[in-house]
Amino acid sequence: TNQLVYHPGRDRQIRRSTCLIDTCETTGDCTRSCPEHKKAWIEMTNTKAFLTAGAGLNAWNGRMDILTYEAHDMGLSVEGLQDGFSIDNMLAVCRTGIPLVLPPNARANRIRGQGFFWYDTNQEHIVT
């Protein structure tokens, strides 16, 4: 069918993986996890993020390849919060020196200006 169905990516009951098949449709059982040989990787190429107090890139999904990523004037350039995360060719410039335009009552010292953050359990990351 062409029906759009929402499947939450972060389910505390059932850990779902990025999958090449829809297990709900192929098996009729939405609680089944993705078979190992059908797990998919998400690939992002030539991505830029700039001017945010938060994270330029945040990923909870795991199995993610980031190829050529730039982040400028960020609170946090990137955070990988799941196992299976790789970055190749990353440039993180926490402060470029360009004046930040902030809304009223905002303070630049609250924008942390950090490089990257990895979650603390079951991590498998490659940074080159």
N, C-alpha and C positions, 0 to 999 in steps of 0.2 A: 504494500500500500504506500501511498504518498503522505501518510499521516506523520506529523512531526511529534515526536515523543521526547520528553525531557528525562534524561538519566543523569542524576547528580554525579559529578566527578569525585566528590569527596564524601563518601558514605561511610559512616562509622560502623555499620553492620556488615557490609560487604565491600571489601577493597576491590575496586574495579581497575582494570588496566586499559590503556589505550589499545584498541583491538582492531584488527583488519576485518573482522566480521561482527555482526550484531548477534550476540548470543541469545537475546530474547527472541529474535526472529528465526534463527536457524535451529534452535533447540526447543523453543517454547518456554524456556526457563530463564527468567531474568535474574535469578540469583546465582547463576553459574559464572565462574570467573573465566577469563580468556585463556585458551590453551597456550602454552609457552611458545609454540611454533607460529602462532597467529598474533602475538603481541607486536604492536607497531611503535615506531619512534616518530616523534614530531621533530621536524627540521625547520629551523628559521635561518634565513641567510640575509646578509647585508642589512642588518637592522640597526637603527639609531634611536636613542631616547635622550631627551634633554629637558632641563628646567622643571623638575618636580621634587617636592619635599619627600616623597615616598620612594618606592622601588621602581627603577626603570623597567625591569623585567622580573616577574615573580612567577614561579612554576611549582605547582604541587603535584603535577602529573607523573613525574619520572620519565625515563626513556626519552630524553630531549637532547637534540644536538643543536647548538648555537654556532653558526659559522659566520664569522666577521660581525662583531657587535661593538658599537660605540655608545658610550654614555657620558654625558657632559652635564655638570651642575646638578647633580642628583643627591638626594638624601642617601640613597643606597643604589648602587649601579645594578646589581643583580642578586637575587636570592634563589637558590635551588633547594627546595624543601622536600625532596623525595629522592630515592636512590636512582641511579642511572641518569646522569646529567653531564654533558660535555660541552666545553666552550673552546673553540679554536679561533685565534686571532681576535682578542678582545682589547679594546682601549677604553679605560675608565679614567676620566679626568673629573675628579670630584669638585674642583673649583677652577674655572677657567679665568677668573678675574673680571669677567663681565659683570657689571652691577645687576644684582637680582631685583626684579620688580616684584614686590610683595604686597599682598592685600593689607588693609588697615589692621593694626594689632598683631601682625605677624612679625616674628623676629628671625633673622637669618641664622642666629646661633642655635635655633631649634632644628635646622636642617643638618643632619649629622655629617654628611659628606663622607660616606664610607664606600669601600670598594665592593666587596661581596660577602654574602653570608650563606653558610651551609647549615642545614639542620643537623642535629646532634646524634641521630640514630640511623643505623643501616645505610650509611652513605657510600656511594661509589661514584666518584667524580673524576673527570679528566679535564685539566686546564692546560692549554698549550699556548 
